[in-house]
Amino acid sequence: MRLRQTPLARTVQTLSPIDSRRAANRGASRGTAPGSSLGARTLYPLQRLTGGATTGGSMSEYEFTISLRIRHPGVDPSSITQALAIEPQHTWRAGERRRGPAGEQLEGVYRESYWMGRLMEEPQLSSSRVTVESVLLQTLAQLRRAQSFLSKLDTDGGIAELHVSLFAREDFRLELSVQTLALLGRLGLAVALDVHPQPPHSISASQAL
């Protein structure tokens, strides 16, 4: 599956292996190739992830960063921090007074709890050793220790999502292995890909939240 840069950033949701196969079957019955766009969402077939330049130099390198984002009807964000052993950068709890970027109070309260923790200190350049999948697998290995907690979040109506921001000026290719998708499914984690046709230093603070 090849993602081409567009004038505006695009968000792509990668679903579980079962949902992907179902979507592929529906696409085949409609004459649509697996992995093609279905409305605002693109479903990817089960493939292996490769990052950076491919043989012959037909694909370019890209930079990427990954964060974990959790939304829940009312959980205390501190309980997420304790369960995952990951320090968050942004949190709020349902019912708390809304605040602006500088901490100023705004009208209204938050309708749901939110927790976001960056899994990388800064964007990384893809290479033969560092890829989106390699970082995802390291993250999933860590999160497996909190599988019961993540399952309870899902049962209670929460959503846990690994958010991948990619920055590239040219074409590049991403593929996800069956092993990675299976782990994502077992942990109940979604994956969102934000593809930006500009370098990471030009992304505004509001886009990083």
C-alpha positions in Angstrom: 0.0 0.0 0.0 1.4 3.3 -1.1 0.4 6.6 0.5 0.9 9.7 -1.6 1.3 13.2 -0.1 -1.5 15.6 -0.5 -1.8 19.4 0.0 -3.5 18.9 3.3 -2.8 16.4 6.1 -4.9 13.2 5.9 -6.0 11.0 8.8 -6.2 7.3 8.0 -7.6 4.7 10.4 -6.2 1.2 10.4 -8.7 -1.3 11.8 -8.2 -4.8 13.3 -7.3 -7.7 11.0 -10.9 -9.0 11.1 -12.4 -5.7 10.1 -9.8 -5.3 7.4 -10.7 -8.7 5.9 -14.4 -7.9 6.0 -13.8 -4.5 4.3 -11.7 -6.3 1.6 -14.5 -8.8 1.0 -17.0 -6.0 0.7 -14.7 -4.1 -1.7 -14.3 -7.2 -3.9 -18.1 -7.7 -4.2 -18.3 -4.0 -5.4 -15.4 -4.2 -7.7 -13.2 -2.2 -5.4 -9.5 -3.3 -4.8 -8.6 -4.1 -1.2 -7.1 -1.0 0.5 -8.9 1.5 -1.6 -10.7 4.5 -0.1 -14.1 3.8 1.5 -15.5 7.2 2.3 -13.2 9.1 4.6 -11.5 5.9 5.8 -8.9 3.6 4.2 -8.6 0.0 5.2 -5.2 -1.7 4.7 -4.7 -5.4 3.8 -2.5 -7.5 6.0 1.1 -6.9 4.8 4.5 -6.4 6.2 5.8 -2.9 7.1 8.9 -1.6 5.5 10.1 2.0 6.1 12.5 4.2 4.2 14.0 3.8 0.8 13.3 0.5 -1.1 15.5 -1.3 -3.5 16.2 0.9 -6.6 15.5 4.1 -4.6 11.8 4.3 -5.8 10.6 5.3 -2.4 11.9 8.1 -0.1 12.6 8.2 3.6 10.2 9.8 5.9 10.1 11.2 9.5 7.6 9.9 12.0 6.5 10.3 15.6 4.1 8.2 17.7 1.8 8.9 20.6 -0.8 7.0 22.6 -4.2 8.7 23.0 -7.0 7.5 25.2 -10.6 8.9 25.5 -13.0 7.6 28.1 -16.4 8.7 29.4 -15.1 9.5 32.9 -11.9 7.7 34.0 -9.3 9.5 36.2 -6.3 10.2 33.9 -4.0 9.4 36.8 -5.2 5.8 36.8 -4.1 5.5 33.2 -0.7 6.9 34.0 -0.3 4.4 36.8 -1.5 1.4 34.8 0.6 2.1 31.7 3.7 3.5 33.4 3.9 6.2 30.8 4.1 9.9 31.6 1.5 11.9 29.7 1.9 15.4 28.2 -1.8 16.3 28.1 -4.7 15.1 30.4 -8.1 16.2 31.5 -11.0 14.6 33.3 -14.7 14.6 32.4 -16.5 17.3 34.3 -13.4 19.5 34.8 -13.5 23.2 33.6 -12.2 23.6 30.1 -8.8 25.3 29.7 -7.1 26.9 26.7 -3.5 26.2 25.5 -2.0 28.7 28.0 -4.0 27.3 30.9 -6.7 30.0 30.9 -10.2 28.9 31.9 -12.8 28.6 29.2 -16.5 28.3 29.3 -18.0 24.8 29.8 -16.6 21.5 31.1 -15.0 18.5 29.4 -17.5 15.9 28.3 -15.0 13.1 28.4 -11.6 12.2 29.9 -8.5 12.5 27.8 -5.0 11.2 28.2 -2.1 11.6 25.7 1.5 10.4 26.1 4.2 10.8 23.5 6.2 7.5 22.9 9.0 9.3 21.1 10.9 12.4 22.3 11.2 13.8 18.8 10.5 12.7 15.2 12.8 9.9 13.9 14.0 9.4 10.4 13.1 6.0 9.0 15.9 3.6 8.2 16.6 -0.1 7.9 16.7 -0.2 11.8 14.1 2.3 12.8 10.6 2.0 11.3 7.1 2.7 12.3 6.6 -1.0 12.9 9.7 -1.4 15.0 8.5 1.3 17.3 5.0 0.0 17.3 6.2 -3.5 18.3 8.3 -2.1 21.2 5.2 -0.1 22.4 2.9 -3.1 22.1 5.4 -5.3 24.1 5.2 -2.7 26.9 1.4 -2.3 26.7 0.9 -6.1 26.9 1.5 -5.8 30.7 -1.6 -3.6 30.9 -3.8 -5.7 28.7 -6.5 -6.2 31.4 -6.6 -2.5 32.1 -7.0 -1.7 28.4 -9.7 -4.3 28.0 -11.6 -2.7 30.9 -11.3 0.7 29.3 -12.7 -0.7 26.1 -15.6 -2.4 28.0 -16.4 0.8 29.7 -16.7 2.7 26.4 -13.2 4.1 26.2 -11.1 4.3 23.0 -7.3 3.8 22.9 -5.4 4.8 19.8 -1.8 4.8 18.7 -1.4 8.0 16.7 1.3 8.1 14.0 2.3 11.4 12.4 4.4 11.0 9.2 6.3 13.8 7.5 7.4 13.3 3.9 8.0 15.4 0.7 7.9 12.4 -1.7 6.1 9.1 -2.1 6.8 6.4 0.6 5.3 3.0 1.5 4.0 1.5 4.7 3.0 -2.1 5.3 1.8 -3.7 8.5 2.6 -7.3 9.4 0.1 -9.8 10.6 1.9 -10.0 13.9 1.6 -6.3 14.5 -2.1 -6.2 13.6 -2.8 -9.3 15.8 -1.2 -7.6 18.8 -3.2 -4.4 18.1 -6.4 -6.4 18.0 -5.7 -8.3 21.2 -5.0 -5.1 23.0 -8.0 -3.3 21.5 -5.8 -0.5 20.0 -6.7 1.5 16.9 -4.1 3.1 14.8 -4.5 6.5 13.2 -2.0 7.8 10.5 -1.7 11.5 10.0 0.3 12.1 6.8 1.8 15.6 6.4 3.6 16.8 3.2 5.9 19.1 5.2 8.7 18.7 7.8 7.8 18.2 11.4 9.1 21.6 12.6 6.4 23.3 10.6 3.6 21.5 12.4 1.7 23.8 14.8 1.2 23.0 18.5 -2.5 22.5 18.0 -1.9 19.7 15.4 0.4 17.9 17.9 -2.4 17.5 20.5 
